[in-house]
């Protein structure tokens, strides 16, 4: 049974979407846990899979990264970005367009770094930056002895527009939520 159906109002649909997003941020096996983040690299789009860590009370999406990664320099040049979620079991696609804000060695990273444990901390403490060419795979598995948070960064994606497509045998449903003056304005779209 699809998450969204023809009996739901726009406000019911919006609430159902936020419920699924909250689940995705906390349930490791939820289809929204992993998503595609797209940034702009000059004239090209650059997309990669990332892990959805938290949906804030202000409806922002938090993603952890290494401050040395290409996505960070791309966001510094152009904060426009997009997120793509797909719930394969329910046939629901979410596209989010927004602005990325970088958090590095501030209150937000101080709050979340203690929760990055064990091998997770290694993701942010490699000797070489992500994407560095290496001559053998072993070179990519060397970490700083001091596993501190100097490279740990949080990307906060502040959504401006959310496009929801629910595939359904009884008729597809497509809805758009647009942020206007800190309020979400909802509308149906042709699927």
FIVEX-244886 format. One record per residue: z, x, y of N, C-alpha, C in turn. Coordinates in Angstrom, 2 decimals, decimal comma, padded with zeros to 5 digits. Layout:
% residues N
[rec [Z X Y] [Z X Y] [Z X Y]]
...
***
This chain:
% residues 191
[rec [000,00 000,84 -001,19] [000,00 000,00 000,00] [000,00 000,89 001,25]]
[rec [-000,94 000,69 002,15] [-000,98 001,51 003,37] [000,28 001,31 004,24]]
[rec [000,60 002,31 005,01] [001,75 002,24 005,91] [001,52 001,17 006,98]]
[rec [000,31 001,13 007,51] [-000,03 000,16 008,56] [-000,91 -000,94 007,97]]
[rec [-000,62 -002,16 008,38] [-001,45 -003,27 007,92] [-001,79 -004,19 009,08]]
[rec [-002,66 -005,13 008,85] [-003,19 -006,00 009,90] [-002,15 -006,95 010,49]]
[rec [-001,02 -007,12 009,84] [000,02 -008,02 010,35] [000,92 -007,37 011,40]]
[rec [000,82 -006,07 011,55] [001,70 -005,36 012,49] [001,19 -005,42 013,92]]
[rec [002,11 -005,55 014,85] [001,78 -005,50 016,28] [001,62 -004,04 016,69]]
[rec [001,12 -003,81 017,90] [000,99 -002,44 018,41] [002,33 -001,73 018,44]]
[rec [003,37 -002,41 018,88] [004,70 -001,76 018,94] [005,23 -001,49 017,53]]
[rec [004,96 -002,38 016,56] [005,37 -002,13 015,17] [004,63 -000,91 014,61]]
[rec [003,36 -000,80 014,94] [002,57 000,34 014,47] [003,12 001,64 015,06]]
[rec [003,41 001,61 016,35] [003,95 002,81 016,98] [005,27 003,21 016,32]]
[rec [006,14 002,27 016,07] [007,43 002,59 015,43] [007,20 003,15 014,03]]
[rec [006,28 002,57 013,26] [006,00 003,06 011,91] [005,48 004,50 011,94]]
[rec [004,66 004,81 012,93] [004,14 006,17 013,08] [005,27 007,16 013,35]]
[rec [006,17 006,82 014,27] [007,29 007,71 014,59] [008,21 007,89 013,39]]
[rec [008,40 006,83 012,59] [009,22 006,94 011,38] [008,60 007,96 010,42]]
[rec [007,29 007,87 010,21] [006,63 008,82 009,31] [006,69 010,25 009,85]]
[rec [006,54 010,41 011,15] [006,63 011,75 011,73] [008,03 012,33 011,57]]
[rec [009,05 011,52 011,76] [010,43 012,00 011,58] [010,65 012,44 010,13]]
[rec [010,12 011,66 009,19] [010,22 012,03 007,77] [009,52 013,36 007,53]]
[rec [008,34 013,53 008,12] [007,57 014,75 007,91] [008,29 016,00 008,37]]
[rec [009,08 015,86 009,41] [009,80 017,02 009,95] [010,98 017,44 009,06]]
[rec [011,49 016,53 008,23] [012,69 016,86 007,46] [012,49 016,86 005,95]]
[rec [011,49 016,14 005,46] [011,28 016,06 004,01] [010,22 017,07 003,60]]
[rec [010,62 018,07 002,81] [009,72 019,17 002,46] [008,47 018,73 001,71]]
[rec [008,52 017,63 000,99] [007,34 017,18 000,22] [006,55 016,09 000,94]]
[rec [006,95 015,73 002,13] [006,22 014,70 002,88] [004,87 015,28 003,32]]
[rec [003,78 014,48 003,23] [002,46 014,99 003,63] [002,37 015,45 005,09]]
[rec [003,23 014,97 005,97] [003,19 015,40 007,37] [003,95 016,70 007,61]]
[rec [004,56 017,26 006,58] [005,32 018,51 006,75] [004,40 019,67 007,15]]
[rec [003,22 019,69 006,57] [002,23 020,71 006,90] [001,10 020,05 007,69]]
[rec [000,71 020,68 008,76] [-000,31 020,12 009,64] [-001,22 021,22 010,14]]
[rec [-002,30 020,81 010,77] [-003,23 021,77 011,36] [-002,97 021,82 012,86]]
[rec [-002,76 023,02 013,36] [-002,62 023,27 014,80] [-003,91 023,92 015,27]]
[rec [-004,54 023,33 016,29] [-005,76 023,89 016,87] [-005,48 024,31 018,30]]
[rec [-005,91 025,52 018,61] [-005,79 026,05 019,96] [-007,20 026,42 020,43]]
[rec [-007,28 026,91 021,64] [-008,58 027,30 022,20] [-008,60 028,82 022,34]]
[rec [-009,62 029,43 021,75] [-009,80 030,87 021,79] [-011,10 031,15 022,54]]
[rec [-010,99 031,27 023,85] [-012,19 031,45 024,67] [-013,00 030,18 024,66]]
[rec [-014,18 030,24 024,06] [-015,07 029,08 023,97] [-014,99 028,38 022,61]]
[rec [-014,14 028,90 021,71] [-014,08 028,37 020,34] [-012,74 027,72 020,06]]
[rec [-012,75 026,80 019,12] [-011,50 026,24 018,60] [-010,98 027,18 017,53]]
[rec [-009,67 027,30 017,43] [-009,03 028,11 016,39] [-007,99 027,23 015,71]]
[rec [-008,16 026,99 014,42] [-007,26 026,09 013,69] [-006,58 026,84 012,56]]
[rec [-005,35 026,41 012,27] [-004,60 026,99 011,17] [-003,53 026,01 010,73]]
[rec [-003,12 026,13 009,44] [-002,04 025,31 008,92] [-000,71 025,88 009,41]]
[rec [000,20 024,99 009,80] [001,55 025,38 010,21] [002,53 024,38 009,60]]
[rec [003,81 024,70 009,72] [004,87 023,82 009,20] [005,50 023,09 010,38]]
[rec [005,59 021,78 010,25] [006,22 020,92 011,24] [007,72 021,01 011,04]]
[rec [008,44 021,50 012,04] [009,88 021,75 011,90] [010,77 020,65 012,45]]
[rec [010,37 020,05 013,59] [011,25 019,04 014,20] [010,47 018,17 015,16]]
[rec [010,87 016,90 015,20] [010,42 015,99 016,23] [011,62 015,78 017,15]]
[rec [011,49 016,15 018,40] [012,62 016,08 019,32] [012,85 014,64 019,79]]
[rec [013,98 014,42 020,43] [014,28 013,11 021,00] [013,28 012,73 022,09]]
[rec [012,63 013,73 022,69] [011,63 013,49 023,73] [010,22 013,39 023,15]]
[rec [010,11 013,23 021,82] [008,83 013,09 021,12] [007,98 014,35 021,13]]
[rec [008,57 015,52 021,30] [007,83 016,77 021,20] [007,90 017,29 019,77]]
[rec [006,88 018,06 019,38] [006,78 018,63 018,05] [007,15 020,10 018,12]]
[rec [008,04 020,55 017,24] [008,43 021,96 017,22] [007,83 022,66 016,01]]
[rec [007,26 023,84 016,26] [006,63 024,67 015,24] [007,12 026,10 015,45]]
[rec [007,53 026,76 014,37] [007,98 028,15 014,47] [006,77 029,07 014,32]]
[rec [006,84 030,22 014,99] [005,78 031,22 014,85] [006,31 032,60 015,21]]
[rec [005,51 033,59 014,94] [005,77 034,97 015,33] [005,15 035,15 016,72]]
[rec [005,91 035,69 017,65] [005,43 035,83 019,03] [004,21 036,74 019,14]]
[rec [003,92 037,51 018,08] [002,79 038,43 018,10] [001,52 037,82 017,54]]
[rec [001,56 036,55 017,13] [000,39 035,92 016,50] [-000,68 035,56 017,54]]
[rec [-001,90 035,44 017,05] [-003,02 035,10 017,93] [-002,83 033,77 018,64]]
[rec [-002,23 032,80 017,96] [-002,07 031,48 018,57] [-001,24 031,55 019,85]]
[rec [-000,31 032,48 019,91] [000,54 032,61 021,10] [-000,29 033,09 022,29]]
[rec [-001,08 034,12 022,11] [-001,90 034,60 023,22] [-002,93 033,56 023,63]]
[rec [-003,44 032,78 022,67] [-004,37 031,70 023,01] [-003,69 030,63 023,85]]
[rec [-002,47 030,27 023,48] [-001,73 029,25 024,24] [-001,35 029,77 025,62]]
[rec [-001,04 031,05 025,72] [-000,72 031,61 027,04] [-001,91 031,49 027,99]]
[rec [-003,12 031,60 027,46] [-004,32 031,49 028,29] [-004,70 030,04 028,55]]
[rec [-004,43 029,17 027,56] [-004,79 027,75 027,70] [-003,82 026,94 026,83]]
[rec [-002,89 026,21 027,44] [-001,88 025,49 026,67] [-002,37 024,21 026,00]]
[rec [-003,63 023,81 026,24] [-004,16 022,62 025,57] [-004,27 022,89 024,08]]
[rec [-003,81 021,95 023,28] [-003,88 022,13 021,84] [-003,93 020,77 021,15]]
[rec [-004,15 020,80 019,85] [-004,21 019,57 019,06] [-003,50 019,79 017,73]]
[rec [-002,91 018,71 017,23] [-002,29 018,69 015,92] [-003,03 017,68 015,07]]
[rec [-003,19 017,97 013,79] [-003,83 017,04 012,87] [-002,95 016,88 011,64]]
[rec [-002,53 015,64 011,41] [-001,72 015,28 010,24] [-002,57 014,39 009,34]]
[rec [-002,35 014,49 008,02] [-003,01 013,57 007,11] [-002,06 013,21 005,98]]
[rec [-001,84 011,92 005,79] [-001,00 011,40 004,71] [-001,95 010,99 003,60]]
[rec [-002,19 011,91 002,67] [-003,20 011,68 001,63] [-002,87 010,52 000,70]]
[rec [-001,60 010,26 000,45] [-001,23 009,17 -000,46] [-001,39 007,80 000,20]]
[rec [-001,33 007,75 001,52] [-001,41 006,48 002,24] [-002,69 006,33 003,06]]
[rec [-003,51 007,36 003,12] [-004,76 007,27 003,86] [-004,57 007,15 005,36]]
[rec [-003,58 007,85 005,90] [-003,32 007,80 007,35] [-003,58 009,17 007,97]]
[rec [-004,37 009,16 009,04] [-004,65 010,37 009,81] [-004,05 010,21 011,20]]
[rec [-003,39 011,27 011,69] [-002,86 011,29 013,06] [-003,45 012,50 013,77]]
[rec [-004,03 012,26 014,94] [-004,50 013,35 015,79] [-003,67 013,31 017,06]]
[rec [-003,12 014,45 017,43] [-002,27 014,55 018,61] [-002,89 015,57 019,55]]
[rec [-003,12 015,17 020,79] [-003,56 016,10 021,83] [-002,41 016,29 022,79]]
[rec [-002,18 017,54 023,19] [-001,07 017,79 024,09] [-001,10 019,18 024,68]]
[rec [000,03 019,54 025,24] [000,23 020,84 025,88] [001,31 021,59 025,12]]
[rec [001,08 022,87 024,89] [002,05 023,71 024,20] [002,92 024,44 025,22]]
[rec [004,19 024,47 024,93] [005,15 025,23 025,74] [005,78 026,27 024,81]]
[rec [005,89 027,49 025,29] [006,40 028,60 024,49] [007,88 028,81 024,76]]
[rec [008,64 028,95 023,66] [010,07 029,26 023,75] [010,31 030,56 023,01]]
[rec [010,84 031,55 023,72] [011,09 032,86 023,12] [012,39 033,41 023,68]]
[rec [013,31 033,72 022,80] [014,61 034,26 023,17] [015,27 033,44 024,28]]
[rec [015,38 032,14 024,02] [016,05 031,24 024,95] [017,01 030,33 024,17]]
[rec [017,54 029,32 024,82] [018,50 028,43 024,16] [017,93 027,76 022,92]]
[rec [016,67 027,37 022,98] [016,07 026,68 021,84] [015,93 027,61 020,64]]
[rec [015,44 028,83 020,85] [015,31 029,75 019,72] [016,69 030,18 019,22]]
[rec [017,65 030,33 020,12] [019,03 030,66 019,70] [019,60 029,55 018,82]]
[rec [019,24 028,32 019,11] [019,73 027,18 018,33] [019,15 027,17 016,91]]
[rec [017,86 027,47 016,77] [017,19 027,33 015,48] [017,12 028,60 014,64]]
[rec [017,24 029,78 015,23] [017,15 031,02 014,45] [018,19 031,09 013,32]]
[rec [019,44 030,69 013,53] [020,41 030,76 012,43] [019,99 029,96 011,19]]
[rec [019,14 028,95 011,35] [018,67 028,16 010,22] [017,51 028,80 009,47]]
[rec [016,97 029,89 009,99] [015,88 030,60 009,33] [016,53 031,64 008,42]]
[rec [016,55 031,33 007,14] [017,32 032,15 006,21] [016,44 032,89 005,21]]
[rec [017,01 033,96 004,65] [016,40 034,67 003,54] [014,98 035,11 003,79]]
[rec [014,10 034,73 002,87] [012,70 035,15 002,99] [012,04 034,53 004,21]]
[rec [012,55 033,41 004,72] [012,01 032,80 005,94] [012,11 033,74 007,13]]
[rec [013,21 034,48 007,21] [013,39 035,43 008,32] [012,36 036,55 008,24]]
[rec [011,94 036,90 007,03] [010,95 037,97 006,88] [009,63 037,61 007,55]]
[rec [009,33 036,31 007,64] [008,07 035,88 008,26] [007,96 036,33 009,71]]
[rec [009,09 036,61 010,33] [009,10 036,95 011,76] [009,53 038,39 011,99]]
[rec [009,68 039,17 010,91] [010,18 040,54 011,07] [009,30 041,58 010,38]]
[rec [008,02 041,27 010,20] [007,13 042,28 009,62] [006,98 043,44 010,60]]
[rec [006,79 044,62 010,05] [006,61 045,79 010,91] [005,36 045,65 011,76]]
[rec [004,29 045,13 011,16] [003,03 044,97 011,87] [002,85 043,52 012,31]]
[rec [002,19 043,29 013,43] [001,94 041,92 013,88] [001,02 041,17 012,92]]
[rec [001,15 039,83 012,87] [000,23 039,04 012,05] [-001,22 039,29 012,46]]
[rec [-002,09 039,39 011,47] [-003,52 039,59 011,74] [-003,95 041,03 011,88]]
[rec [-003,00 041,97 011,78] [-003,35 043,39 011,87] [-004,13 043,82 010,64]]
[rec [-005,29 044,48 010,82] [-006,02 044,98 009,64] [-005,19 046,03 008,90]]
[rec [-005,18 045,95 007,57] [-004,43 046,89 006,74] [-005,33 047,39 005,61]]
[rec [-005,01 048,56 005,07] [-005,84 049,13 004,01] [-005,40 048,69 002,62]]
[rec [-004,16 048,19 002,48] [-003,71 047,67 001,18] [-002,74 046,51 001,43]]
[rec [-002,66 045,61 000,47] [-001,80 044,44 000,65] [-000,33 044,82 000,79]]
[rec [000,07 045,96 000,26] [001,47 046,39 000,37] [001,88 046,67 001,82]]
[rec [000,92 047,11 002,63] [001,23 047,38 004,04] [001,67 046,12 004,78]]
[rec [001,24 044,97 004,30] [001,61 043,71 004,94] [002,96 043,20 004,52]]
[rec [003,59 043,89 003,57] [004,90 043,45 003,07] [005,99 044,45 003,40]]
[rec [005,97 044,94 004,62] [007,02 045,84 005,10] [007,71 045,14 006,28]]
[rec [009,03 045,12 006,20] [009,80 044,39 007,21] [010,76 045,33 007,93]]
[rec [011,09 044,97 009,15] [012,13 045,69 009,87] [013,44 045,53 009,12]]
[rec [014,21 046,59 009,02] [015,51 046,53 008,35] [016,43 045,53 009,05]]
[rec [016,40 045,56 010,37] [017,23 044,66 011,17] [016,46 043,35 011,33]]
[rec [016,82 042,35 010,55] [016,10 041,08 010,61] [016,65 040,24 011,77]]
[rec [016,23 040,63 012,97] [016,68 039,89 014,15] [015,58 038,93 014,62]]
[rec [015,87 038,23 015,69] [014,95 037,18 016,17] [013,99 037,64 017,26]]
[rec [013,76 038,95 017,41] [012,94 039,43 018,53] [011,51 038,89 018,50]]
[rec [010,98 038,57 017,32] [009,62 038,03 017,22] [009,58 036,52 016,97]]
[rec [010,74 035,92 016,79] [010,82 034,49 016,49] [010,53 033,67 017,75]]
[rec [009,61 032,75 017,62] [009,20 031,92 018,76] [009,05 030,49 018,29]]
[rec [009,29 029,57 019,19] [009,07 028,15 018,90] [008,01 027,63 019,85]]
[rec [007,03 026,97 019,26] [006,03 026,27 020,06] [006,46 024,82 020,15]]
[rec [006,57 024,33 021,37] [006,88 022,93 021,60] [005,59 022,25 022,05]]
[rec [005,10 021,32 021,24] [003,88 020,60 021,59] [004,30 019,29 022,22]]
[rec [003,94 019,13 023,48] [004,28 017,92 024,24] [003,05 017,01 024,18]]
[rec [003,17 015,91 023,43] [001,99 015,06 023,22] [001,61 014,27 024,46]]
[rec [000,30 014,14 024,65] [-000,24 013,32 025,74] [-001,01 012,13 025,19]]
[rec [-001,51 012,30 023,96] [-002,31 011,24 023,34] [-002,18 011,36 021,82]]
[rec [-002,00 010,23 021,17] [-001,93 010,18 019,71] [-002,94 009,14 019,24]]
[rec [-003,80 009,56 018,33] [-004,81 008,67 017,75] [-004,47 008,50 016,28]]
[rec [-004,29 007,26 015,85] [-003,88 006,94 014,48] [-005,01 006,18 013,79]]
[rec [-005,38 006,65 012,61] [-006,37 005,95 011,80] [-005,76 005,66 010,45]]
[rec [-005,64 004,38 010,13] [-005,15 003,94 008,82] [-006,33 003,42 008,01]]
[rec [-006,66 004,12 006,93] [-007,72 003,65 006,05] [-007,14 002,58 005,13]]
[rec [-007,87 001,45 005,00] [-007,34 000,31 004,28] [-008,51 -000,49 003,71]]
[rec [-008,43 -000,88 002,46] [-009,51 -001,65 001,85] [-009,73 -002,99 002,55]]
[rec [-008,68 -003,52 003,15] [-008,79 -004,80 003,86] [-009,32 -004,64 005,29]]
[rec [-009,66 -003,44 005,66] [-010,15 -003,14 007,00] [-009,34 -002,03 007,62]]
[rec [-010,01 -001,01 008,09] [-009,33 000,12 008,70] [-008,70 -000,30 010,03]]
[rec [-007,64 000,41 010,40] [-006,94 000,15 011,67] [-006,91 001,46 012,44]]
[rec [-007,27 001,39 013,72] [-007,19 002,57 014,57] [-006,49 002,19 015,86]]
[rec [-005,52 003,02 016,24] [-004,69 002,78 017,42] [-004,58 004,07 018,21]]
[rec [-004,52 003,95 019,51] [-004,31 005,11 020,37] [-003,08 004,86 021,23]]
[rec [-002,24 005,91 021,33] [-001,09 005,89 022,22] [-001,33 006,96 023,28]]
[rec [-001,28 006,58 024,53] [-001,50 007,52 025,62] [-000,25 007,55 026,49]]
[rec [000,22 008,75 026,83] [001,42 008,90 027,66] [001,04 008,75 029,12]]
[rec [001,62 007,76 029,77] [001,40 007,53 031,20] [002,75 007,32 031,86]]
[rec [003,09 008,22 032,77] [004,37 008,16 033,48] [005,55 008,05 032,51]]
[rec [005,55 008,94 031,51] [006,61 009,02 030,50] [006,76 007,78 029,63]]
[rec [005,76 006,93 029,59] [005,75 005,75 028,72] [004,50 005,79 027,87]]
[rec [004,60 005,31 026,64] [003,44 005,23 025,77] [002,71 003,93 025,99]]
[rec [001,42 004,02 026,27] [000,55 002,85 026,43] [-000,28 002,77 025,15]]
[rec [-000,25 001,60 024,50] [-000,88 001,43 023,19] [-002,15 000,61 023,31]]
[rec [-003,13 000,92 022,48] [-004,34 000,10 022,42] [-005,00 000,25 021,06]]
[rec [-005,64 -000,82 020,61] [-006,44 -000,76 019,39] [-007,80 -000,16 019,73]]
[rec [-008,38 000,56 018,76] [-009,71 001,12 018,92] [-010,54 000,70 017,70]]
[rec [-011,84 000,73 017,86] [-012,73 000,51 016,72] [-012,54 001,72 015,79]]
[rec [-012,28 001,48 014,48] [-012,04 002,61 013,56] [-013,22 003,55 013,44]]
***
